[in-house]
Amino acid sequence: MDRNEFLQALPVSRISLRLISATLEICTDDIDDIHVMVAGDDHAVNALRIVSSADHLTIEQPAAALAKSAASSIWMQLTLRLPRSWKGSIEARTVTGRINARGLSGADLSLDTVSGRIVGTALSFITVSARSVTGEVKLSGMSCDKCSLSSTSGSVTAQETSLRSCTANTVTGVIALALTEPFDEINMNSVAGDLCIDAPIDACDALLRSVSGRMRTSGVSIIEGTARVRATTVSSDLDISRSDLVE
């Protein structure tokens, strides 16, 4: 079953998506209104609630309604298309299913899934939060002032990214940050996954607290009072390397 709905974008400044069993894509396009496209099992599509109130758009899968079909497999694909000019805050949560966000900009972005994978491309926000329990978090072309990234067993990567401060956490996955501009502060925590920072800096104030891990630098001097890096691990290593400096 397919379902299409169009909503006026002008009054909406906040979007909340609360999904249970669905794959989610959020993107921008050359359109004037907000477009919600849904495909999937009849019961799952019909149960989906789409409510626009004042400046807040809520899209939700009610758990009680889906419980009626718990014995059978439930699948749903939801695509949310926004005008390229839309700027606001987005919060998206899902239990199972991948979250894919691309070409978005605004104030705050929060992506949260339990078993899905989070992929973000060409994102520009003041704050960004991306969290998965068992899936990986993979971002590229992101620009933000502050971000929080975490995965329990998956890897956390941010490529071609610009940020001022970042907190990244994992248990067994790798954390790899490849930055295009100097940063102010990075905090990283891992049990067994290695930590990597590649940035256009020639010095940083770095400290690794670890039982058996080691810190290595390439082209970067450790100097107090410079960009701050704090890492805590059990057995993971911390690698900090210098990329091409921005003139």
C-alpha positions, -999 to 999 in steps of 0.1 A, spaced: 0 0 0 12 35 -8 3 68 9 11 104 -1 4 135 19 14 172 13 16 198 41 23 235 40 60 240 49 57 277 60 44 273 95 64 242 104 97 248 123 99 214 142 95 179 128 93 148 150 93 113 136 87 84 161 88 51 143 90 15 154 95 -7 124 104 14 94 132 25 71 134 63 70 148 88 45 147 125 50 159 147 21 154 180 4 141 187 -31 129 215 -54 94 216 -39 73 241 -21 54 219 4 64 191 27 58 157 11 54 125 30 56 93 10 48 60 27 49 24 13 45 -8 32 20 -33 47 -15 -20 47 -20 -21 84 14 -3 91 7 24 65 -29 30 77 -18 32 114 7 59 107 -3 92 123 6 125 106 -4 155 127 5 191 120 -2 215 149 10 251 149 47 250 141 51 212 149 48 183 125 46 149 141 48 116 122 43 85 145 38 48 144 15 40 174 28 9 192 -7 -2 202 -19 -2 166 11 -22 154 7 -47 182 -23 -61 163 1 -73 136 29 -84 158 26 -120 147 33 -111 111 62 -93 96 58 -55 94 76 -34 69 74 2 60 94 27 40 89 64 48 104 92 28 101 128 40 109 154 13 114 190 24 119 222 4 155 232 0 148 265 17 133 248 49 153 255 81 142 240 114 147 213 139 143 176 132 141 147 157 139 112 142 137 79 162 132 44 151 136 10 167 144 -11 136 153 3 102 179 25 86 178 63 89 192 82 59 194 120 60 208 141 32 209 177 22 193 191 54 200 223 73 186 240 103 189 244 140 190 210 157 191 175 142 187 143 163 188 108 148 183 78 170 178 41 163 182 8 182 192 -17 155 194 4 124 222 22 106 224 60 104 238 76 73 240 114 69 252 134 39 255 172 34 241 182 67 244 218 82 230 223 117 239 241 149 238 209 169 237 173 156 231 141 176 233 106 160 230 75 181 226 38 172 229 8 196 239 -20 172 243 -1 139 270 21 125 269 59 124 283 73 91 283 110 83 299 129 55 299 165 44 286 177 78 289 211 92 279 219 128 289 238 160 284 209 183 278 172 178 272 140 198 278 106 181 275 72 196 271 35 188 276 5 211 288 -21 187 290 -2 154 316 22 141 313 60 142 327 79 113 325 115 101 343 124 69 348 159 53 332 174 84 335 208 100 327 211 137 337 231 168 331 205 195 323 168 195 316 140 218 319 105 203 313 72 222 315 35 213 322 2 230 337 -21 203 335 0 172 360 24 157 357 62 159 372 80 130 368 118 125 382 134 93 378 172 96 381 199 71 387 228 96 404 232 130 382 223 160 380 236 196 373 204 216 368 166 210 360 140 237 361 104 227 354 72 247 358 36 237 365 2 253 381 -18 225 376 3 193 405 25 181 401 63 179 413 84 150 414 121 143 426 136 110 424 174 110 441 205 96 460 213 128 497 213 137 492 212 175 466 200 201 463 196 238 457 158 239 454 134 267 446 96 266 435 77 297 438 40 290 448 7 305 469 -6 276 462 18 247 487 42 232 486 77 217 503 83 184 506 116 164 517 124 129 526 160 121 508 172 152 526 185 184 511 181 219 510 216 233 488 229 262 463 256 255 457 245 219 427 225 205 416 201 233 414 163 228 404 140 257 401 103 252 393 74 275 397 38 266 405 3 280 427 -11 252 421 12 223 448 34 206 444 71 198 458 83 165 459 121 157 472 131 123 476 164 104 458 169 72 465 197 48 463 230 67 437 255 56 454 287 44 
